[in-house]
């Protein structure tokens, strides 16, 4: 009986110390449109040059994760992302093709404790290929890493 209690206590301690994170949910453009229509915030993590060359999805918040050299400062980026959505709120991430957002989404889910993180699997390229609407980047809210958005 003592062994059973000790094993149960060890098991419960492991469960409590297990990092809480959710799985990143890959979504398509139809789901992106549905979620943004419901008010789920969309963060475009591309660079300023990319935003300017293609435009952005209406309503997106612009917050670069990787700079032009491919460098990132996730902790600094997170301080601005929390101004857009807190860890208990859902958030959608988009980049050009869905690759960079995988890393940012994993960071939010596994390191920052976000419960619901959506990754647009085809990125803005997929959005544009379906001829969905974009607006000039100048009309969107641009956030700076480290500054609350």
C-alpha positions in Angstrom: 0.0 0.0 0.0 2.9 2.4 0.9 4.5 1.6 -2.5 1.2 2.4 -4.3 0.9 5.7 -2.5 4.5 6.6 -3.3 4.0 5.7 -6.9 0.7 7.7 -7.1 2.4 10.7 -5.4 5.3 10.6 -7.8 2.9 10.3 -10.8 0.9 13.3 -9.6 4.0 15.4 -9.0 5.1 14.6 -12.6 1.7 15.7 -13.9 1.9 19.0 -12.0 5.4 19.8 -13.1 4.7 18.8 -16.7 4.8 22.0 -18.8 1.3 23.1 -19.9 1.1 23.7 -23.6 -1.3 23.1 -26.4 -0.8 21.6 -29.8 -0.3 24.1 -32.6 -3.4 23.9 -34.9 -2.7 24.2 -38.6 -5.5 25.9 -40.5 -6.4 26.7 -44.1 -7.6 30.0 -45.6 -11.3 29.2 -45.0 -10.7 28.6 -41.3 -8.5 31.8 -41.2 -11.3 33.8 -42.6 -13.8 32.3 -40.2 -11.6 32.8 -37.1 -10.7 36.4 -37.9 -14.4 37.2 -38.6 -15.1 35.9 -35.0 -12.4 38.4 -33.7 -9.4 36.0 -33.2 -6.3 38.2 -33.6 -4.0 37.6 -36.6 -0.3 38.4 -36.2 1.7 38.7 -39.5 5.3 37.8 -38.5 6.9 38.7 -41.8 9.3 41.5 -42.3 8.4 45.1 -43.2 9.7 44.6 -46.7 7.4 41.6 -47.2 4.4 43.5 -45.9 5.1 46.4 -48.3 5.6 44.2 -51.3 2.4 42.1 -51.0 0.1 43.9 -48.7 -1.4 42.3 -45.6 -4.7 40.7 -44.6 -7.1 43.3 -43.4 -7.1 43.5 -39.6 -3.8 41.8 -39.1 -1.3 43.0 -36.6 2.3 43.3 -38.0 4.9 42.0 -35.6 8.2 40.7 -37.2 9.5 37.5 -35.5 12.6 36.8 -37.7 14.4 39.8 -39.1 15.9 40.0 -42.6 19.0 38.0 -41.5 16.9 35.3 -40.0 17.6 36.3 -36.4 14.9 36.3 -33.7 14.5 37.4 -30.1 11.5 35.5 -29.0 11.3 36.9 -25.5 11.3 40.5 -26.8 8.8 39.6 -29.5 6.6 38.0 -26.8 6.3 41.2 -24.9 4.6 42.8 -27.9 2.6 39.7 -28.8 1.0 39.7 -25.3 -0.4 43.2 -26.2 -2.3 41.5 -29.0 -3.4 38.3 -27.3 -2.7 36.9 -23.8 -1.8 33.2 -23.3 -5.4 32.3 -22.4 -6.7 33.8 -25.6 -6.5 32.2 -29.1 -4.1 33.8 -31.6 -3.4 33.2 -35.3 0.1 33.5 -36.9 0.9 34.0 -40.6 4.1 34.4 -42.6 4.8 34.0 -46.3 4.6 30.2 -46.6 3.8 28.8 -43.1 7.4 27.8 -42.3 8.4 30.7 -40.0 5.1 30.6 -38.2 5.7 27.0 -37.2 8.6 28.1 -35.1 6.8 31.1 -33.6 3.7 29.0 -32.9 5.8 26.3 -31.2 7.4 29.0 -29.0 4.0 30.5 -28.0 2.6 27.0 -27.2 5.6 25.3 -25.6 7.5 28.2 -23.9 5.0 31.0 -23.4 2.0 28.9 -22.3 -0.4 29.9 -25.0 -3.3 27.5 -25.0 -4.7 28.0 -28.6 -2.3 28.9 -31.4 -3.3 28.7 -35.0 -0.7 28.5 -37.8 -1.9 29.4 -41.3 -0.2 26.4 -43.1 -0.1 27.9 -46.6 0.9 31.4 -45.4 0.1 34.6 -47.3 1.2 32.9 -50.5 -1.8 30.6 -50.2 -4.1 33.5 -49.3 -3.0 35.4 -52.4 -3.3 32.3 -54.6 -7.0 32.2 -53.7 -7.3 35.9 -54.6 -8.4 36.8 -51.1 -8.2 40.4 -50.1 -5.2 42.3 -48.9 -4.6 46.0 -48.0 -1.5 48.1 -48.0 0.7 47.5 -45.0 0.4 51.2 -44.1 -3.2 50.7 -43.1 -2.4 47.9 -40.6 -1.3 48.2 -37.0 2.5 47.8 -36.9 3.9 46.6 -33.6 7.6 46.8 -32.5 9.3 44.0 -30.7 9.5 44.8 -27.0 6.9 47.6 -27.2 3.3 46.7 -26.1 1.1 46.7 -29.1 
